[in-house]
Amino acid sequence: MDSGDTAWLLVSTAIVIFMFLPGLALYYGGMVGQRNVLSVIMLNTSSMLIISVVWVLWGHSLAYGTDVGGWIGGLDYIGFNGVDQLPFGSLTIPHILFAVFQALFAAITVALIAGSVAERIRFSAWVLFAPIWVTLIYVPMAHWVWGGGWLSKIGGLDFAGGTVVHILSGVSALVAAIILGPRRTFPNRTSPPHNLVFFMIGAMCLWFGWMCFNGGSALSAGSLAGHVIATTQFAACAGGIVWGAMEWMLRKKATLFGTVTGIIAGLVAITPAAGYVSVLSSLVIGGGAGVVCYWAVNVLKSKLKYDDVLDVFGVHGIGGIWGALATGIFANKEINSAGNNGLLFGNPMQLVHQLIEIGVAVLLASVGTFVILKLIQSVMPIRVTEEEETNGLDISLHGEAAYNTFEAGRSEMVNPAIDQYEVNQPIANQTALGKNMIG
């Protein structure tokens, strides 16, 4: 046991929670219309709660239990049995701390998918989808890549989740968006981001948390963690610069929304490569993400006409694919002896290994998500009604509004989510009243 390594993972775990809530919640909440802010935050929050419990009951065991034929972990740690304060394997940190850290990776991967189906998915369907998806899609992939499974044995590299987190969530998001169908007003009258300040604050929470998302994946407080933080920082900067520059050249204005999206794209792309590439390579990877993700969001989406509300596929799916490929090109054993050399350092087979890993992630996510949603759809509706969508999911599904204000000279509360007045009364009664006003 090493107290320094343990301290670093304690801090990293706490900061990744902050990255998730409120970070991702504000990032997503700022981008949707004001009638759907709370609903998308609830999708994020429920993901944290549900997946954390699943991880205790069976997720951690199936992902990191004793390998069974390269395909799945054993039942060693069911119900966190044996997940104790002793070091986990060859690591110098407590097993239970490692398990909590990995639970957050699983939870945030599910939450990312919510961005593609926001403003139209039924909350009850999401509550059923989340535990099934993490069990059948995330857990096997995590075992194959990180838990001693077959992809790790053939030599695939994924430092902190390019395939396991971003490709799985991005591709699943695309499939989910297609199955649910577009929003009622798509593509002609969709709401613009209702609060770019929330969006900016959430994105900066994500950037802050990404340092521990990637840096904590070193699983020690040594020099590798420092290197990972450097590559993460500079890839983010390169992504933001390139996206903003492309907007400036093509649209004559560099926007905050675009520049910040470029930062997130750079962070996504460096995630699988952060512990294997040089700082100079991280600039190329981050800048490349700015190009390919800009194309996916502004060109590919328009041509294919899928309604991925918050561009989960365009940023996380495409950015994750580029990052995994770039790992096979720029990886250097001088950076991390536990990795391998990539194409530019005399090992073209590493690129082949990365292509196999990408292909497996795309296939698993697309087929698995399609089957899961179709099964759920066979037993319950997965999409809200037209009336519920029109009124906004905050009021329709949760009976609350994000913004309740008072107009000067009036005693009624103005609820902009439904464009009506509510009688001023105690806070405890406002939620029920808002629900009653839409019948």
C-alpha positions as CSV (number, residue, x, y, z in Angstrom):
1,M,0.0,0.0,0.0
2,D,1.3,3.5,-0.9
3,S,-0.3,6.4,0.9
4,G,0.6,8.9,-1.8
5,D,-1.0,6.8,-4.5
6,T,-4.1,6.3,-2.3
7,A,-4.3,10.0,-1.7
8,W,-4.2,10.7,-5.4
9,L,-7.0,8.2,-6.1
10,L,-9.1,9.6,-3.2
11,V,-8.8,13.1,-4.7
12,S,-9.4,11.9,-8.3
13,T,-12.5,10.0,-7.3
14,A,-14.0,13.0,-5.5
15,I,-13.2,15.3,-8.5
16,V,-14.6,12.9,-11.0
17,I,-17.9,13.0,-9.0
18,F,-17.8,16.8,-9.3
19,M,-17.1,16.4,-13.1
20,F,-20.2,14.3,-13.4
21,L,-22.5,16.2,-11.0
22,P,-22.8,19.1,-11.5
23,G,-20.4,19.2,-14.4
24,L,-22.0,17.1,-17.1
25,A,-25.4,18.0,-15.8
26,L,-24.9,21.7,-16.3
27,Y,-23.1,21.1,-19.6
28,Y,-26.1,19.2,-20.9
29,G,-28.7,21.3,-19.1
30,G,-27.4,24.5,-20.7
31,M,-27.7,23.2,-24.2
32,V,-31.4,22.0,-24.1
33,G,-34.5,24.2,-24.2
34,Q,-35.6,25.8,-20.9
35,R,-38.6,23.4,-20.6
36,N,-36.3,20.4,-20.5
37,V,-33.4,21.5,-18.2
38,L,-34.4,19.4,-15.2
39,S,-35.3,16.4,-17.2
40,V,-31.8,16.1,-18.7
41,I,-30.3,16.7,-15.3
42,M,-32.5,13.9,-13.9
43,L,-31.2,11.6,-16.6
44,N,-27.7,12.3,-15.5
45,T,-28.5,12.1,-11.8
46,S,-30.4,8.8,-12.1
47,S,-27.5,7.3,-14.1
48,M,-25.1,8.0,-11.2
49,L,-27.5,6.5,-8.6
50,I,-28.6,3.4,-10.6
51,I,-25.2,2.4,-12.0
52,S,-23.4,2.9,-8.7
53,V,-25.8,0.3,-7.1
54,V,-25.4,-2.1,-10.1
55,W,-21.6,-1.8,-9.8
56,V,-21.8,-3.0,-6.2
57,L,-24.2,-5.8,-6.9
58,W,-22.6,-7.4,-10.0
59,G,-20.9,-4.8,-12.3
60,H,-17.5,-4.7,-10.6
61,S,-17.3,-8.4,-10.3
62,L,-18.2,-9.1,-14.0
63,A,-15.7,-6.4,-15.2
64,Y,-12.8,-7.1,-12.8
65,G,-13.4,-10.5,-11.3
66,T,-11.2,-13.5,-12.3
67,D,-11.1,-13.8,-16.0
68,V,-13.3,-16.5,-17.5
69,G,-12.0,-17.4,-20.9
70,G,-11.2,-13.9,-21.8
71,W,-14.8,-12.9,-22.1
72,I,-16.1,-11.9,-18.7
73,G,-15.1,-11.6,-15.1
74,G,-16.1,-14.2,-12.5
75,L,-18.4,-13.9,-9.5
76,D,-15.6,-13.2,-7.0
77,Y,-16.8,-9.8,-6.1
78,I,-20.6,-10.1,-6.3
79,G,-22.1,-7.7,-3.8
80,F,-18.6,-6.3,-3.2
81,N,-17.7,-9.5,-1.5
82,G,-13.9,-9.4,-1.0
83,V,-13.7,-5.7,-2.1
84,D,-11.8,-4.6,0.9
85,Q,-9.1,-2.2,2.1
86,L,-6.2,-4.3,0.9
87,P,-4.3,-3.6,-2.3
88,F,-6.0,-4.8,-5.5
89,G,-3.7,-7.2,-7.4
90,S,-0.4,-5.4,-8.1
91,L,-1.8,-2.0,-7.4
92,T,-0.8,0.1,-4.4
93,I,-4.2,1.4,-3.6
94,P,-7.1,-0.2,-1.7
95,H,-9.4,-2.5,-3.8
96,I,-12.5,-0.7,-2.6
97,L,-11.1,2.7,-3.7
98,F,-10.3,1.3,-7.2
99,A,-13.9,-0.2,-7.4
100,V,-15.5,3.2,-6.6
101,F,-13.3,5.0,-9.1
102,Q,-14.3,2.5,-11.8
103,A,-18.0,2.7,-10.8
104,L,-17.9,6.4,-11.8
105,F,-16.5,5.5,-15.3
106,A,-19.4,3.2,-15.8
107,A,-22.0,5.7,-14.6
108,I,-20.8,8.6,-16.7
109,T,-20.7,6.5,-19.8
110,V,-24.4,5.8,-19.4
111,A,-25.1,9.5,-18.7
112,L,-23.4,10.6,-21.9
113,I,-26.0,8.7,-23.9
114,A,-28.7,10.8,-22.4
115,G,-27.6,13.8,-24.5
116,S,-28.8,12.2,-27.7
117,V,-32.3,11.3,-26.5
118,A,-32.9,14.4,-24.4
119,E,-36.3,16.3,-24.8
120,R,-38.2,13.2,-25.8
121,I,-37.3,10.0,-23.9
122,R,-39.7,8.7,-21.2
123,F,-38.0,8.7,-17.8
124,S,-39.3,5.3,-16.9
125,A,-37.8,3.8,-20.1
126,W,-34.4,5.4,-19.2
127,V,-34.5,3.9,-15.7
128,L,-34.9,0.5,-17.3
129,F,-32.4,1.1,-20.1
130,A,-29.5,2.3,-17.9
131,P,-28.9,-0.9,-15.8
132,I,-29.5,-3.3,-18.7
133,W,-27.1,-1.3,-21.0
134,V,-24.3,-1.1,-18.5
135,T,-24.6,-4.8,-17.8
136,L,-24.7,-6.1,-21.3
137,I,-22.6,-3.4,-23.1
138,Y,-20.2,-1.6,-20.8
139,V,-19.2,-4.4,-18.4
140,P,-18.1,-6.8,-21.1
141,M,-16.1,-4.1,-22.9
142,A,-14.5,-3.0,-19.7
143,H,-13.4,-6.5,-19.0
144,W,-12.1,-7.1,-22.5
145,V,-10.0,-3.9,-22.4
146,W,-9.1,-3.4,-18.8
147,G,-10.0,-6.5,-16.8
148,G,-7.7,-9.0,-18.4
149,G,-10.0,-9.9,-21.3
150,W,-9.2,-10.8,-24.9
151,L,-8.7,-7.3,-26.3
152,S,-6.0,-6.5,-23.7
153,K,-4.3,-9.8,-24.6
154,I,-4.0,-9.1,-28.3
155,G,-2.5,-5.7,-27.4
156,G,-5.2,-3.0,-27.7
157,L,-4.4,0.2,-25.9
158,D,-7.0,2.4,-24.1
159,F,-5.6,4.4,-21.3
160,A,-8.7,6.0,-19.8
161,G,-11.7,5.1,-22.0
162,G,-11.6,6.0,-25.7
163,T,-13.3,2.8,-26.6
164,V,-14.8,1.7,-23.3
165,V,-16.4,5.1,-22.5
166,H,-16.5,7.4,-25.6
167,I,-17.0,5.0,-28.6
168,L,-19.5,2.9,-26.6
169,S,-21.5,5.9,-25.5
170,G,-21.3,7.8,-28.8
171,V,-22.3,4.9,-31.0
172,S,-25.1,3.9,-28.6
173,A,-26.3,7.5,-28.6
174,L,-26.6,7.5,-32.4
175,V,-28.6,4.2,-32.4
176,A,-30.9,5.5,-29.6
177,A,-31.5,8.8,-31.4
178,I,-32.5,6.9,-34.6
179,I,-34.8,4.5,-32.7
180,L,-36.6,7.2,-30.8
181,G,-36.9,9.3,-33.9
182,P,-36.4,13.1,-34.2
183,R,-38.0,15.7,-31.9
184,R,-41.4,17.0,-33.1
185,T,-39.8,20.3,-34.3
186,F,-36.6,18.8,-35.8
187,P,-34.9,20.1,-37.9
188,N,-36.7,23.4,-38.6
189,R,-37.7,24.8,-35.2
190,T,-35.5,23.2,-32.5
191,S,-34.7,25.4,-29.5
192,P,-31.3,27.0,-29.3
193,P,-29.1,26.4,-26.1
194,H,-31.1,28.2,-23.5
195,N,-28.2,29.1,-21.2
196,L,-24.7,29.3,-22.6
197,V,-23.4,30.4,-19.1
198,F,-24.5,27.0,-17.6
199,F,-23.0,25.3,-20.6
200,M,-19.7,27.1,-20.1
201,I,-19.6,26.4,-16.4
202,G,-20.4,22.7,-17.0
203,A,-17.8,22.4,-19.6
204,M,-15.1,23.9,-17.3
205,C,-16.1,21.5,-14.6
206,L,-15.6,18.7,-17.2
207,W,-12.2,20.0,-18.1
208,F,-11.2,20.2,-14.5
209,G,-12.5,16.7,-13.8
210,W,-10.9,15.3,-16.9
211,M,-7.5,15.9,-15.3
212,C,-8.4,13.3,-12.7
213,F,-10.5,11.1,-15.0
214,N,-7.3,10.6,-17.1
215,G,-4.7,11.4,-14.5
216,G,-6.3,9.1,-12.0
217,S,-6.2,6.3,-14.5
218,A,-2.5,6.1,-13.9
219,L,-3.6,4.6,-10.6
220,S,-0.6,6.1,-8.9
221,A,0.8,9.6,-8.0
222,G,4.0,9.2,-10.0
223,S,5.5,10.8,-13.0
224,L,3.1,9.1,-15.4
225,A,0.1,10.9,-13.8
226,G,1.9,14.2,-14.3
227,H,2.6,13.4,-18.0
228,V,-1.1,12.4,-18.5
229,I,-2.3,15.7,-17.0
230,A,0.0,17.5,-19.5
231,T,-1.2,15.7,-22.6
232,T,-4.8,16.1,-21.4
233,Q,-4.4,19.9,-21.0
234,F,-2.7,20.6,-24.3
235,A,-5.0,18.4,-26.3
236,A,-8.0,20.3,-25.0
237,C,-6.4,23.6,-25.9
238,A,-5.5,22.4,-29.4
239,G,-9.1,21.2,-29.9
240,G,-10.6,24.5,-28.9
241,I,-8.2,26.5,-31.1
242,V,-8.9,24.4,-34.2
243,W,-12.7,24.4,-33.8
244,G,-12.8,28.1,-33.2
245,A,-10.5,28.8,-36.1
246,M,-12.6,26.7,-38.4
247,E,-15.7,28.6,-37.4
248,W,-13.9,31.9,-38.0
249,M,-12.8,30.8,-41.5
250,L,-16.0,29.2,-42.6
251,R,-18.6,31.3,-40.8
252,K,-16.7,34.6,-40.1
253,K,-17.3,34.3,-36.4
254,A,-15.7,32.2,-33.7
255,T,-18.4,31.3,-31.1
256,L,-18.1,30.4,-27.5
257,F,-20.4,27.4,-28.1
258,G,-18.1,26.1,-30.9
259,T,-14.8,26.8,-29.1
260,V,-15.9,25.0,-26.0
261,T,-17.2,22.1,-28.0
262,G,-13.8,21.9,-29.5
263,I,-12.2,21.7,-26.1
264,I,-14.4,18.8,-25.2
265,A,-13.6,17.1,-28.5
266,G,-9.9,17.4,-27.7
267,L,-10.4,15.9,-24.3
268,V,-12.4,13.0,-25.7
269,A,-9.7,12.2,-28.3
270,I,-6.7,12.3,-25.9
271,T,-8.5,10.0,-23.4
272,P,-7.3,6.7,-24.9
273,A,-3.8,8.1,-25.7
274,A,-3.0,10.2,-22.7
275,G,-0.6,7.8,-21.0
276,Y,1.1,6.6,-24.2
277,V,1.9,9.6,-26.4
278,S,4.2,12.7,-26.1
279,V,3.0,16.2,-25.4
280,L,3.7,17.2,-29.0
281,S,1.6,14.3,-30.3
282,S,-1.2,15.4,-27.9
283,L,-1.4,18.7,-29.8
284,V,-1.9,16.8,-33.1
285,I,-4.5,14.5,-31.5
286,G,-6.5,17.4,-30.0
287,G,-6.3,19.5,-33.1
288,G,-7.3,16.6,-35.2
289,A,-10.3,16.1,-33.0
290,G,-11.3,19.7,-33.7
291,V,-11.4,18.9,-37.4
292,V,-13.1,15.5,-37.4
293,C,-15.7,16.4,-34.8
294,Y,-16.5,19.7,-36.4
295,W,-17.2,17.8,-39.6
296,A,-19.3,15.2,-37.9
297,V,-21.5,17.8,-36.1
298,N,-21.8,20.3,-38.9
299,V,-21.7,18.1,-42.1
300,L,-22.4,14.5,-41.4
301,K,-25.4,15.2,-39.1
302,S,-27.0,17.5,-41.6
303,K,-26.6,14.9,-44.4
304,L,-27.9,11.9,-42.5
305,K,-30.6,14.0,-40.7
306,Y,-30.4,12.1,-37.3
307,D,-31.5,14.0,-34.3
308,D,-28.7,13.6,-31.8
309,V,-29.7,16.5,-29.7
310,L,-26.4,17.3,-27.9
311,D,-24.1,15.8,-30.5
312,V,-23.0,12.8,-28.4
313,F,-22.1,10.8,-31.5
314,G,-20.4,13.7,-33.3
315,V,-18.1,14.6,-30.3
316,H,-17.8,11.4,-28.3
317,G,-18.3,8.7,-30.9
318,I,-16.2,10.3,-33.7
319,G,-13.7,11.9,-31.2
320,G,-13.3,8.5,-29.5
321,I,-12.7,6.7,-32.8
322,W,-10.1,9.3,-33.8
323,G,-8.4,9.1,-30.5
324,A,-8.2,5.3,-30.5
325,L,-6.7,5.4,-34.0
326,A,-4.2,8.1,-33.0
327,T,-3.1,6.0,-30.1
328,G,-2.0,3.3,-32.7
329,I,-0.2,6.0,-34.6
330,F,1.6,8.0,-31.9
331,A,2.1,5.6,-29.0
332,N,5.7,5.5,-27.8
333,K,7.1,3.0,-25.2
334,E,9.5,5.7,-24.0
335,I,6.5,7.5,-22.5
336,N,5.1,4.4,-20.9
337,S,6.9,1.0,-20.9
338,A,3.6,-0.7,-20.2
339,G,2.2,0.4,-23.6
340,N,3.7,-0.2,-27.0
341,N,5.1,1.7,-30.0
342,G,2.7,2.9,-32.6
343,L,3.0,3.2,-36.4
344,L,5.3,6.2,-36.3
345,F,7.7,4.3,-34.0
346,G,8.1,1.2,-36.1
347,N,5.1,-0.9,-35.1
348,P,2.3,-0.8,-37.7
349,M,0.6,-3.8,-36.0
350,Q,-0.5,-1.5,-33.1
351,L,-2.7,0.4,-35.5
352,V,-4.3,-3.0,-36.5
353,H,-4.9,-3.8,-32.9
354,Q,-6.6,-0.4,-32.4
355,L,-8.8,-0.9,-35.5
356,I,-9.9,-4.3,-34.0
357,E,-10.7,-2.6,-30.7
358,I,-12.7,0.2,-32.4
359,G,-14.6,-2.3,-34.6
360,V,-15.5,-4.4,-31.6
361,A,-16.7,-1.4,-29.6
362,V,-18.8,-0.1,-32.6
363,L,-20.4,-3.5,-33.2
364,L,-21.1,-4.2,-29.6
365,A,-22.6,-0.7,-29.0
366,S,-24.7,-0.6,-32.1
367,V,-26.2,-4.1,-32.1
368,G,-26.5,-4.2,-28.3
369,T,-28.2,-0.9,-28.0
370,F,-30.6,-1.7,-30.8
371,V,-31.7,-5.0,-29.2
372,I,-32.0,-3.5,-25.7
373,L,-34.2,-0.6,-26.9
374,K,-36.4,-2.8,-29.0
375,L,-37.0,-5.2,-26.1
376,I,-37.9,-2.3,-23.8
377,Q,-40.1,-0.9,-26.6
378,S,-42.0,-4.2,-26.7
379,V,-43.1,-3.8,-23.1
380,M,-43.5,-0.1,-22.6
381,P,-43.4,3.2,-24.6
382,I,-40.0,4.7,-24.7
383,R,-41.0,8.1,-26.0
384,V,-43.1,10.8,-24.5
385,T,-46.4,11.8,-26.0
386,E,-46.7,14.8,-28.4
387,E,-48.4,16.8,-25.7
388,E,-45.8,16.0,-23.1
389,E,-43.0,17.0,-25.5
390,T,-44.8,20.2,-26.3
391,N,-45.3,21.1,-22.6
392,G,-41.7,20.2,-21.8
393,L,-40.4,17.2,-19.9
394,D,-39.7,19.2,-16.8
395,I,-43.4,19.7,-16.0
396,S,-44.7,16.7,-17.9
397,L,-42.5,14.0,-16.3
398,H,-41.2,15.6,-13.1
399,G,-43.8,18.2,-12.1
400,E,-41.3,21.0,-11.6
401,A,-39.9,23.9,-13.5
402,A,-36.3,25.1,-13.6
403,Y,-37.3,28.8,-13.5
404,N,-40.1,30.3,-11.4
405,T,-40.3,34.1,-11.3
406,F,-42.6,36.8,-10.0
407,E,-43.6,39.8,-12.2
408,A,-43.6,43.2,-10.6
409,G,-47.0,44.1,-9.1
410,R,-48.4,40.6,-9.2
411,S,-48.8,38.0,-6.5
412,E,-48.8,35.1,-9.1
413,M,-45.8,33.1,-9.9
414,V,-44.8,33.1,-13.6
415,N,-43.9,29.6,-14.8
416,P,-42.1,30.1,-18.2
417,A,-42.1,26.3,-18.8
418,I,-45.8,26.4,-19.4
419,D,-46.4,30.1,-20.1
420,Q,-49.0,30.4,-17.3
421,Y,-49.5,31.9,-13.9
422,E,-49.5,29.9,-10.7
423,V,-51.0,31.2,-7.4
424,N,-48.3,32.1,-4.9
425,Q,-48.2,29.5,-2.2
426,P,-45.6,27.5,-0.1
427,I,-42.7,26.0,-2.0
428,A,-43.8,22.5,-0.9
429,N,-47.0,22.8,-2.9
430,Q,-45.6,24.4,-6.1
431,T,-44.4,21.1,-7.6
432,A,-47.8,19.4,-7.3
433,L,-49.5,22.6,-8.6
434,G,-47.4,22.7,-11.7
435,K,-48.2,19.1,-12.4
436,N,-51.9,19.7,-12.0
437,M,-51.9,22.7,-14.4
438,I,-51.2,20.4,-17.4
439,G,-53.9,17.9,-16.3
